[in-house]
Amino acid sequence: VRHPCCLGGFQQAGNPRGSPPHTVTHEDALDQAPSAPPSTDPQSKHPPAPRLPTHRVTEQAVATMADTFAALSVATTNSHDDAAIAELPLPVGMVLGENQRPAFEATDSAALNFFFSVVPDVEGDELLRLLEAAWNEDAPTALRLIFQTGNVREGGKMDRDNFHRCLLWLWEHKPETVLLNLRAIPTHTCLKDLLSLLTFAMHSQASGDPALALEGALAGKRKAKEHKAAIRSKAVKRQRRVARRDRRLSLKEAFAATLNQPLSALLLSDEPAAVEGETATPSEGDAATPNAPKEGGDSTHPKGEGGTALPKFSKVRWVSPAVKFEWDAFVRARDEDLAKTAKAQRKARQAGLDADGPAAEVRKRQGGDALQRLFDGVVTVFVEGLLEELETLRVNPAGLGGLYGKWAPSVGGAHDKATRIVDAIAARVLVGERADATWGGLTEEEANAARRVAYTRLVLSPLRAAALVPEHFIGKGEWGGVDYDRMPSRCRLLFGERVFAKHDKERYRAFLHVAQVAALAKKEPGEKVKSVKVGALLPHEVTERGWKAWLKVSRLGGGAEAGPPGWGHDEEDEEEEEDREEPATDAEALEHAKMVTQEANLQWRGIVEGCKTAASQWEGVHLNA
């Protein structure tokens, strides 16, 4: 039985569509003639079909499977009692699946087991066990499955965390294979994954920072997710508000101590904080407390446990303007001290990494070392891409893609701090006319500092501006420069509603209207129209978001509220709406919900059209008009 194992998700046997561009193991490369190097051309539309393992299933095995399913079919076909089904005796090798229905525990193909078992919530140890078994069974197929795990373009799983785990395992066991396929990584996923791989590989060394290693990064993500889930309840939010008030009270008492007076003598007598046993109140200039109503908004206040309303506190009123002036100076001095301390800690940590960390270790290693070659390989990919885009910008600005300008590491960014890769890239890009003659008389440290400034000013900034990278305009507050037609799908999903629709409401909604008209109009072959990009979106992400917005439209518009369990308007949604600062009036909230619904409909339409286009290109597949 040939397992069409899913290198394209729905691939048919013998059809190369959806499989990753050609990748090659180190062992295969040694067997190949010099005239047949591995192809990593990202423009290749029809990569060679993967070599898949072939297994034989005996007649006895087929009979056993038939008998097993026959025995279970009577009990499960017409039964909806999960408890009764769970008590059924299962043959050896069978288990109950997620839907409480019998299924085989594994197949006779390690590659097939890897494909079906590697999902976002798989345990790290289990993933590595599956990967090792698949690699031992058939290394080329396992390599293709690794890239299919992270692929975001043609039938991949878009599972970045497990893709990173697989890549790091491959780096630790088969570094030459990683180096041979280095340029294939951005073809499947993103240029950023090259920087992530380099960071994880460098900090997996003994001299690295555990927090910057792969497992440290994943642990940080899990901790942040758990923290976000834990603070969602109203009880926890109430505790945080009380704790914040207590901290403010302590700060005011420390201020009063500097004046050698009790706090009650500095506050007006009607202030709650002046009464013994009360919690502190927010001071003038402090951020408004969650209990304070927004201007023009609802005057009701959140309730604590048991439905009791939390007390409303007014702003602190000091006994005189002179005391208020002293308080403001005290707070500013404290904030400056905290900022200086935090900055000194960051500089000390970075100095330790630069002096004794993996970046310094890589610089000392010889050119033949695998980690040094990985560093040089990643640098080369970005240098060649940036030089090509700079030349395109000079000759034909309209043809600029801008991916290298967008994803190239920024000065002082996370990847630069972890690897100091910007110094190596800048030294190879800023040559010839872009180089400054004065750099030759500087020390290495001074020359690197000068190049880092020129790298941002002469390379990244022009490319990002010409490519209309959204981040380039967001930092300057130039919302009118954002081109929503070029906005990546993930950027729109994560920040479209919360950021762009908030700061650039008129242009954002106008674009959605134009995109909607273009989607419904008949297009000529090859005609380019404004559209909402959907290349890296998953259906459930769009469906749930659109459904919640539709429910809000129905509720505010007087319609009935119904839908799948868990997709209604629950307490967690209300908490999230508070965090996102939803419009104060029902009319504004209704318009906002309609905008989200419109955007979700465009995204869903794009996903469906993309699936139809991809399916029509497969062999043996016919779609009705």
C-alpha positions in Angstrom: 0.0 0.0 0.0 1.5 3.3 -1.0 0.9 6.1 1.6 0.4 9.4 -0.2 1.6 10.8 3.0 0.4 14.0 3.1 3.3 16.0 1.9 0.6 18.2 0.4 -2.2 17.4 2.8 -4.5 16.0 0.2 -1.9 14.8 -2.3 -2.8 12.0 -4.7 -0.3 9.3 -5.4 2.1 10.4 -8.2 1.0 14.0 -8.1 3.7 16.4 -7.0 1.4 19.3 -6.3 1.5 20.5 -2.7 4.8 18.8 -1.9 7.7 20.8 -0.7 10.4 22.0 -3.1 13.1 19.5 -3.4 15.1 18.9 -0.3 18.0 16.6 0.1 19.7 14.8 2.9 23.4 14.8 3.5 23.7 11.1 2.7 21.9 11.6 -0.6 24.1 14.6 -1.5 27.2 12.4 -1.1 25.7 9.8 -3.5 24.8 12.4 -6.1 27.1 13.4 -8.9 28.5 17.0 -8.8 26.5 17.8 -11.9 23.2 17.2 -9.9 23.1 19.6 -6.9 20.0 19.9 -4.8 17.5 22.3 -6.3 16.2 25.0 -3.9 14.7 27.3 -6.5 11.8 29.0 -4.7 10.2 29.7 -8.1 9.9 26.0 -8.9 6.2 25.3 -9.4 6.4 21.6 -9.9 9.0 20.1 -7.6 9.8 16.4 -8.1 7.4 14.0 -6.4 8.7 12.7 -3.1 10.0 9.2 -2.8 7.6 7.5 -0.4 8.0 4.2 1.4 6.1 1.2 0.1 4.6 -1.3 2.5 2.9 -4.6 1.9 -0.2 -5.6 3.7 -0.8 -9.4 3.9 -4.1 -11.1 3.3 -4.1 -12.2 6.9 -3.7 -8.6 8.1 -6.6 -7.5 5.9 -8.8 -10.3 7.2 -7.9 -9.4 10.8 -8.8 -5.7 10.2 -12.1 -6.7 8.5 -13.1 -8.9 11.4 -12.2 -6.2 13.9 -14.3 -3.5 12.2 -17.2 -6.0 11.7 -17.2 -6.7 15.4 -17.3 -3.1 16.4 -19.6 -1.8 13.7 -22.8 -3.2 15.2 -22.0 -1.5 18.6 -20.9 1.8 17.2 -22.9 2.5 14.0 -26.3 3.1 15.7 -25.1 3.9 19.2 -24.6 7.5 20.5 -23.9 6.4 24.0 -20.2 7.3 24.5 -20.1 5.7 28.0 -21.4 2.4 26.6 -18.9 2.5 23.7 -16.0 3.2 26.1 -16.8 0.0 27.9 -16.5 -2.1 24.8 -13.6 -4.5 24.7 -11.0 -3.4 22.1 -8.7 -5.7 20.3 -4.9 -5.3 20.8 -3.6 -2.4 18.8 -6.8 -0.3 18.9 -7.8 2.7 21.0 -10.6 5.1 21.4 -10.0 8.3 19.4 -10.8 11.9 20.3 -14.5 11.2 19.3 -14.6 8.1 21.5 -14.7 5.8 18.4 -12.4 2.8 17.9 -9.3 3.5 15.8 -6.0 1.8 15.2 -3.3 3.0 17.6 -0.7 3.3 14.9 0.0 2.3 11.3 2.9 0.3 9.8 4.5 3.4 8.5 6.5 5.7 10.8 6.2 8.5 8.3 2.4 8.2 8.4 2.4 8.1 12.2 4.5 11.3 12.2 2.1 13.1 9.9 -1.1 12.3 11.8 0.4 12.5 15.3 2.4 15.8 15.0 -0.2 18.4 15.9 0.2 21.7 17.9 -0.4 20.1 21.3 1.9 17.1 20.9 4.4 16.6 23.7 8.0 17.5 22.8 9.4 14.0 23.7 6.7 12.3 21.7 7.4 14.5 18.7 11.1 13.6 18.8 10.3 9.9 19.1 8.1 10.1 16.1 10.6 12.1 14.1 13.5 9.7 14.9 11.4 6.7 13.9 10.4 8.3 10.6 14.0 9.3 9.9 15.3 5.8 10.5 12.6 4.4 8.2 13.1 6.8 5.3 15.2 9.9 5.7 14.2 11.8 2.5 10.5 11.3 3.3 11.1 12.4 6.9 12.9 15.5 5.7 9.9 16.4 3.5 7.5 15.9 6.4 9.6 18.3 8.5 9.2 21.0 5.9 5.5 20.2 5.4 5.0 20.7 9.2 6.1 24.3 8.9 4.9 25.0 5.3 2.5 28.0 5.1 1.9 28.1 1.3 1.1 24.7 -0.3 -0.8 22.3 2.0 1.4 22.6 5.0 0.4 22.5 8.7 1.7 26.0 9.5 2.9 24.6 12.9 5.9 26.9 13.6 6.8 25.6 17.0 7.0 22.0 16.0 8.8 22.9 12.8 11.4 24.6 15.0 11.6 21.5 17.2 12.2 19.3 14.2 14.8 21.7 12.7 16.7 21.8 15.9 16.7 18.0 16.2 17.9 17.8 12.6 20.6 20.4 13.4 21.8 18.4 16.4 21.8 15.1 14.6 22.4 16.0 10.9 23.9 19.5 10.7 25.0 19.0 7.1 21.5 18.3 6.0 20.3 21.6 7.5 23.1 23.5 5.8 22.3 21.9 2.5 18.6 22.9 2.8 19.1 26.3 4.4 17.7 28.3 1.5 14.6 26.0 1.4 13.5 27.2 4.9 12.2 30.6 3.8 10.6 29.0 0.7 8.3 27.0 3.0 7.9 29.3 6.0 9.4 32.8 6.5 12.8 34.5 6.5 12.3 35.0 10.2 12.7 31.3 10.7 16.3 31.5 9.5 17.0 33.9 12.3 15.1 31.8 14.8 17.0 28.7 13.9 20.3 30.5 14.2 19.3 31.9 17.6 18.2 28.5 18.9 21.3 26.7 17.6 23.6 29.3 19.1 21.9 29.4 22.5 21.6 25.6 22.8 25.4 25.8 23.5 26.7 25.8 27.0 27.6 29.5 26.7 24.1 30.4 25.6 21.2 31.9 27.5 18.6 29.2 28.3 15.8 31.7 28.0 16.8 32.3 24.3 17.1 28.5 23.5 14.1 26.8 21.9 12.6 25.2 25.0 13.1 28.4 26.9 11.3 30.4 24.3 8.4 27.9 24.2 8.2 27.9 28.0 7.9 31.7 27.9 5.0 31.5 25.4 3.2 28.9 27.5 3.7 31.0 30.6 2.3 34.1 28.9 -0.7 32.1 27.6 -1.4 30.7 31.1 -1.1 34.1 32.7 -3.5 35.6 30.2 -6.0 32.9 30.8 -5.6 33.2 34.6 -6.2 36.9 34.7 -9.5 36.7 32.7 -11.8 36.2 35.7 -13.4 39.2 37.4 -12.2 38.0 40.8 -8.5 38.0 39.7 -9.0 41.4 38.0 -10.4 42.7 41.3 -7.5 41.4 43.2 -5.1 43.1 40.8 -6.9 46.4 41.2 -6.8 46.2 45.0 -3.1 45.3 44.9 -2.4 48.2 42.6 -4.1 50.6 45.0 -2.1 49.1 47.9 1.1 49.8 46.0 0.0 53.4 45.3 -0.7 53.8 49.0 2.8 52.5 49.9 4.2 55.0 47.4 2.4 57.9 48.9 3.5 56.9 52.4 7.1 56.8 51.1 6.6 60.3 49.7 5.2 61.5 53.0 8.2 60.1 54.8 10.5 62.2 52.7 8.6 65.3 54.1 8.7 63.9 57.7 4.9 64.1 57.9 2.1 61.6 58.1 0.2 61.0 54.9 -3.1 62.1 56.5 -1.6 65.6 57.0 -0.9 65.9 53.3 -4.3 64.9 51.9 -7.6 66.6 52.3 -9.8 65.2 55.0 -12.5 63.9 52.6 -10.0 61.7 50.7 -10.5 57.9 51.3 -6.7 57.4 51.6 -6.6 59.8 54.5 -8.8 57.5 56.5 -7.0 54.7 58.4 -7.7 51.3 57.0 -8.7 52.4 53.5 -6.9 51.5 50.3 -5.1 54.0 48.3 -6.6 56.1 45.5 -5.1 57.0 42.2 -3.1 60.2 42.1 -3.3 63.0 39.6 -1.3 62.1 36.6 -1.7 58.4 37.3 -3.6 56.2 34.8 -7.3 56.0 35.5 -8.4 53.0 37.6 -10.7 50.4 36.1 -13.4 51.7 38.3 -13.3 55.2 36.8 -15.9 55.8 34.1 -14.7 56.9 30.7 -15.7 60.3 29.5 -19.1 60.0 27.8 -19.3 56.3 28.8 -21.4 54.3 31.2 -21.1 55.5 34.8 -21.7 52.1 36.3 -18.7 50.4 37.9 -17.5 46.8 37.9 -18.8 44.5 40.6 -16.7 42.3 42.8 -17.4 38.9 44.1 -20.9 38.3 45.2 -22.2 41.2 43.0 -21.1 43.9 45.5 -20.0 47.1 43.7 -16.4 48.1 44.3 -16.0 51.5 46.0 -15.5 54.5 43.7 -12.5 56.6 44.5 -11.9 60.2 43.5 -8.5 61.4 42.5 -6.0 62.4 45.2 -6.2 66.0 46.3 -3.2 67.3 48.1 -3.5 70.0 50.7 -1.7 72.6 48.6 -0.2 73.1 45.1 3.3 73.0 46.7 2.7 69.5 48.0 1.3 68.5 44.6 4.5 69.8 42.9 6.7 67.9 45.4 4.7 64.7 44.7 5.1 65.0 40.9 8.8 65.5 41.3 9.0 62.5 43.6 7.2 60.3 41.1 9.3 61.5 38.2 12.6 60.8 40.1 11.4 57.4 41.1 10.4 56.5 37.5 13.8 57.7 36.3 15.7 55.6 38.8 13.7 52.5 37.9 14.3 53.1 34.2 18.1 53.6 34.8 18.2 50.4 36.9 16.4 48.4 34.2 18.6 49.8 31.5 21.8 49.1 33.4 20.6 45.5 33.9 19.8 45.0 30.2 23.2 46.5 29.3 25.0 44.2 31.7 23.2 41.2 30.4 23.9 42.1 26.8 27.6 42.8 27.6 27.9 39.4 29.2 26.4 37.8 26.1 28.6 39.8 23.8 31.8 39.0 25.7 31.3 35.3 26.7 28.1 34.3 24.9 27.6 32.2 21.8 28.1 35.3 19.5 31.6 35.7 20.7 32.2 32.0 20.5 31.1 31.9 16.9 33.5 34.7 16.0 36.4 32.7 17.5 35.6 29.5 15.7 37.2 28.4 12.5 35.4 28.6 9.2 34.9 24.9 8.9 32.9 24.7 12.1 29.2 23.8 11.6 27.8 26.6 13.7 30.1 29.1 12.0 28.9 27.8 8.6 25.3 28.2 9.8 26.0 31.8 10.9 27.7 32.6 7.6 24.9 30.9 5.6 22.2 32.9 7.2 24.2 36.1 6.8 24.7 35.2 3.1 21.0 34.7 2.5 20.1 38.2 3.8 23.1 39.9 2.2 22.2 38.6 -1.2 18.6 39.4 -0.8 19.2 43.0 0.5 21.7 43.7 -2.3 19.2 42.5 -4.9 16.4 44.6 -3.4 18.6 47.7 -3.2 19.4 47.3 -6.9 15.7 46.8 -7.7 14.9 49.9 -5.8 17.4 51.8 -7.8 16.4 50.5 -11.3 12.7 49.6 -10.9 11.1 50.7 -7.6 7.7 49.5 -8.7 9.0 45.9 -8.9 10.3 45.8 -5.4 9.0 42.9 -3.3 10.5 44.0 0.0 10.6 40.7 1.9 14.3 40.9 2.7 13.9 44.5 3.8 11.0 43.6 6.0 12.5 40.5 7.7 16.1 41.5 7.8 17.2 41.9 11.5 16.8 45.4 12.9 19.5 47.1 15.0 18.9 46.3 18.6 16.1 43.8 17.8 15.7 40.4 19.5 17.6 38.4 16.9 20.4 41.0 16.8 20.8 41.0 20.6 20.9 37.2 20.6 23.3 36.7 17.7 24.9 40.1 16.8 24.1 39.2 13.2 23.6 42.8 12.1 27.3 43.5 12.4 28.1 40.7 9.9 25.3 41.8 7.5 26.2 45.5 7.6 29.8 44.8 7.0 29.0 42.9 3.7 26.2 45.2 2.5 27.8 48.6 3.2 30.6 48.3 0.7 31.6 50.5 -2.3 29.5 53.6 -2.6 27.6 52.8 0.6 30.8 52.6 2.7 32.2 55.6 4.5 35.9 56.3 4.0 36.3 57.3 7.7 35.4 53.9 8.9 38.9 52.7 8.0 40.5 54.7 10.7 38.2 53.5 13.5 38.5 50.6 15.9 36.5 47.5 15.2 33.9 48.4 17.9 33.6 52.0 16.6 33.3 50.9 13.0 30.6 48.4 13.9 28.7 51.1 15.7 28.9 53.4 12.7 27.8 50.7 10.3 24.8 49.8 12.4 23.6 53.4 12.1 24.2 53.5 8.4 22.6 50.0 8.0 19.3 51.4 9.3 19.5 54.7 7.5 20.8 53.5 4.1 19.4 50.0 3.8 16.4 49.1 6.0 14.6 52.4 6.1 14.5 53.0 2.3 13.5 49.4 1.5 10.8 49.3 4.1 9.4 52.7 3.0 9.4 51.7 -0.7 7.9 48.3 0.0 5.1 49.9 2.2 5.9 47.7 5.1 3.2 48.6 7.7 5.7 48.7 10.6 7.7 51.5 9.0 4.7 53.8 9.1 3.3 52.7 12.5 6.4 53.7 14.4 6.1 57.2 13.0 2.3 57.4 13.4 1.9 57.9 9.6 -1.2 55.8 9.3 -2.0 57.4 5.9 1.0 55.7 4.4 -0.2 52.1 5.2 -1.2 50.2 2.0 -3.9 47.8 3.1 -3.9 46.0 -0.2 -0.3 44.8 0.6 -1.0 44.0 4.2 -0.1 40.3 5.0 -2.8 38.1 6.2 -1.4 37.4 9.7 -0.8 41.1 10.2 -4.5 41.9 9.4 -5.8 39.1 11.6 -3.8 40.1 14.6 -3.7 43.9 14.3 -6.3 44.9 11.7 -9.2 45.3 14.1 -7.3 46.4 17.2 -4.8 48.8 15.7 -5.4 49.9 12.1 -9.2 50.2 12.4 -8.8 52.2 15.6 -6.2 54.7 14.3 -7.2 54.8 10.6 -10.9 54.0 10.7 -12.0 55.8 7.6 -9.3 54.5 5.3 -9.5 51.0 6.7 -13.2 50.7 6.2 -13.0 52.3 2.8 -10.5 49.6 1.7 -12.8 46.8 2.9 -15.7 48.3 0.9 -13.5 48.5 -2.3 -12.3 44.9 -1.6 -15.9 43.7 -1.2 -17.0 45.3 -4.5 -13.9 43.8 -6.3 -14.6 40.3 -4.8 -18.2 40.3 -6.2 -17.3 41.8 -9.6 -16.3 39.6 -12.5 -12.6 39.6 -13.1 -10.7 39.3 -16.3 -8.0 36.6 -16.5 -4.8 38.1 -14.9 -6.5 41.2 -13.7 -5.2 42.5 -10.3 -7.8 44.0 -7.9 -7.6 45.1 -4.3 -8.2 42.2 -2.0 -7.8 40.9 1.6 -4.9 38.5 1.7 -5.5 35.1 3.2 -2.4 33.1 2.4 -1.4 32.2 6.0 -4.8 32.0 7.6 -6.5 28.9 9.0 -10.3 28.4 8.5 -11.1 28.1 12.2 -9.4 31.4 13.0 -11.6 33.3 10.5 -14.8 31.4 11.3 -14.8 31.9 15.1 -13.9 35.6 14.8 -16.6 36.2 12.2 -19.2 34.2 14.1 -18.7 36.2 17.3 -19.0 39.5 15.3 -22.2 38.3 13.7 -23.6 37.4 17.1 -22.9 40.9 18.3 -24.5 42.4 15.2 -27.6 40.2 15.9 -27.7 41.2 19.5 -27.3 44.9 19.0 -29.6 44.9 16.0 -32.3 43.0 17.8 -31.7 39.6 16.2 -31.7 36.2 17.9 -28.5 35.0 19.4 -27.7 31.4 18.6 -24.7 29.4 17.4 -22.4 26.5 18.2 -21.6 25.9 21.9 -18.7 28.0 23.2 -19.1 30.6 20.4 -21.6 32.8 22.1 -21.2 36.0 24.0 -19.8 34.8 27.3 -18.1 36.4 30.2 -14.6 35.9 28.6 -15.8 37.8 25.6 -16.9 40.7 27.8 -13.6 40.8 29.5 -11.8 40.8 26.1 -14.0 43.6 24.9 -13.1 45.7 27.9 -9.4 45.2 27.2 -9.8 46.2 23.6 -11.7 49.4 24.5 -14.8 48.7 22.5 -16.8 51.7 21.3 -18.9 53.3 24.1 -22.2 53.6 22.3 -24.4 50.8 20.9 -24.4 52.5 17.5 -20.6 52.6 17.3 -20.3 49.0 18.6 -22.8 47.8 15.9 -20.8 49.5 13.2 -17.6 48.0 14.5 -19.1 44.5 14.6 -20.4 44.9 11.0 -16.9 45.9 9.9 -15.4 42.8 11.6 -18.1 40.6 10.0 -17.4 42.2 6.6 -13.7 41.5 6.9 -14.2 37.9 8.1 -16.5 37.3 5.1 -13.8 38.6 2.7 -11.2 36.4 4.4 -13.4 33.3 4.2 -14.2 34.0 0.6 -10.4 34.2 -0.1 -9.8 30.9 1.6 -12.5 29.2 -0.4 -11.3 30.7 -3.7 -7.8 29.6 -2.9 -8.9 26.1 -2.2 -10.8 25.9 -5.4 -7.9 27.2 -7.4 -5.4 24.8 -5.8 -7.8 21.8 -6.2 -8.4 22.6 -9.8 -4.7 22.1 -10.5 -4.5 18.6 -9.1 -4.7 15.7 -11.4 -7.9 13.8 -11.5 -9.9 16.5 -9.6 -12.9 18.1 -11.2 -14.9 20.9 -9.7 -18.4 22.0 -10.6 -18.8 25.5 -11.7 
